[in-house]
Amino acid sequence: MFIKRLGYFMVGLSIGIVFLTFFLKKKSDETGVSFCYFPNCRVLKDLRSKPIAYSDRISEMLKNQELDTLVINTFFTEGEINFSSSDTKSKPCKTYLIEGEIDLELVTMEVKNCPNKVTVIGLR
């Protein structure tokens, strides 16, 4: 009796797992949905969702081709936020320090996250 119930349970569980795996994979592939649970991922996703502005110093670096917008976008996708050095309590704009690599060198980008836009302040 118990073995029969266990068998039915296992069949139902396996069908449910296959259905969920298929459904969630298809949904994430079609809509580009990513599940961000950790603070680093959530903040980077928020930064990517807003229009980006550049400080005068960064604009000058972009004009002189010392820096490329692809490098800046790489910080927003693959960077690691240093929360201990960032100012996450200020209102209305929070300041984040995002660490990433440029030419195999560790670089920190300072970003000001306001409610309607993101401003790239500088590189260290």
C-alpha positions in Angstrom: 0.0 0.0 0.0 2.7 2.5 1.0 4.9 1.5 -2.0 2.0 2.1 -4.4 1.4 5.6 -2.9 5.1 6.4 -3.0 5.1 5.4 -6.7 2.2 7.7 -7.5 3.9 10.5 -5.6 7.2 10.0 -7.5 5.4 10.0 -10.9 3.5 13.2 -10.1 6.6 14.9 -8.7 8.7 14.0 -11.8 6.0 15.3 -14.2 5.8 18.5 -12.2 9.6 19.0 -12.2 9.7 18.4 -15.9 6.9 20.8 -16.5 8.4 23.6 -14.4 11.8 23.2 -15.9 10.4 23.4 -19.4 8.0 26.3 -18.6 10.6 28.5 -16.8 13.3 27.9 -19.3 11.0 28.8 -22.2 9.8 31.9 -20.4 13.3 33.1 -19.6 14.5 32.5 -23.1 11.6 34.3 -24.9 11.3 37.3 -22.7 14.9 37.7 -21.6 13.8 37.4 -17.9 16.6 36.9 -15.5 16.1 36.1 -11.9 18.1 38.3 -9.6 18.1 37.3 -6.0 21.4 38.7 -4.7 22.0 42.4 -4.0 24.8 42.7 -6.6 22.6 41.4 -9.4 19.6 43.5 -8.3 21.5 46.8 -8.2 23.2 46.1 -11.6 19.8 45.3 -13.2 18.4 48.5 -11.8 21.3 50.5 -13.2 20.9 48.9 -16.6 17.2 49.8 -16.7 17.8 53.6 -16.6 19.3 56.0 -19.1 23.0 56.6 -18.7 24.6 60.1 -18.4 28.3 60.8 -18.2 30.2 63.4 -16.1 32.4 65.9 -17.9 35.6 63.9 -17.2 34.1 60.6 -18.6 32.7 62.5 -21.6 36.2 63.8 -22.3 37.6 60.3 -22.1 35.0 59.1 -24.5 35.8 61.9 -27.0 39.5 61.2 -26.8 38.8 57.5 -27.3 40.6 56.6 -24.0 37.4 54.8 -23.0 34.6 53.0 -24.8 30.9 52.8 -24.0 31.2 49.0 -24.3 33.7 49.0 -21.4 31.2 50.9 -19.3 28.4 48.6 -20.3 30.6 45.6 -19.3 30.8 47.1 -15.8 26.9 47.1 -15.6 26.7 43.5 -16.7 29.7 41.8 -15.1 30.9 44.2 -12.4 31.0 43.6 -8.7 29.6 46.3 -6.4 31.7 47.2 -3.4 28.9 47.8 -0.9 31.2 48.5 2.0 32.7 51.6 0.2 29.4 52.7 -1.6 27.0 55.3 -0.2 23.7 53.4 -0.3 21.9 55.5 2.3 21.9 58.9 0.7 18.7 60.3 -0.8 17.7 60.8 -3.6 20.8 59.6 -5.4 22.9 56.6 -4.1 26.5 56.3 -5.1 27.9 52.9 -6.0 31.5 51.7 -6.6 31.6 49.0 -9.2 34.7 47.0 -9.6 35.7 45.4 -13.0 38.6 44.8 -15.3 40.0 46.9 -18.1 42.9 45.3 -19.9 43.5 42.8 -17.0 43.7 45.7 -14.5 41.3 46.1 -11.6 39.4 49.4 -12.0 36.6 50.9 -9.9 33.9 52.9 -11.6 31.9 55.4 -9.5 28.2 55.7 -10.4 25.4 57.9 -9.1 22.0 56.2 -9.2 19.2 58.7 -9.2 15.5 57.8 -9.6 15.3 58.7 -13.3 18.9 58.3 -14.5 22.4 56.9 -13.8 25.4 59.1 -14.0 28.9 57.7 -14.5 31.1 59.9 -12.3 34.6 58.5 -12.9 37.1 55.7 -12.9 39.7 55.0 -10.3 
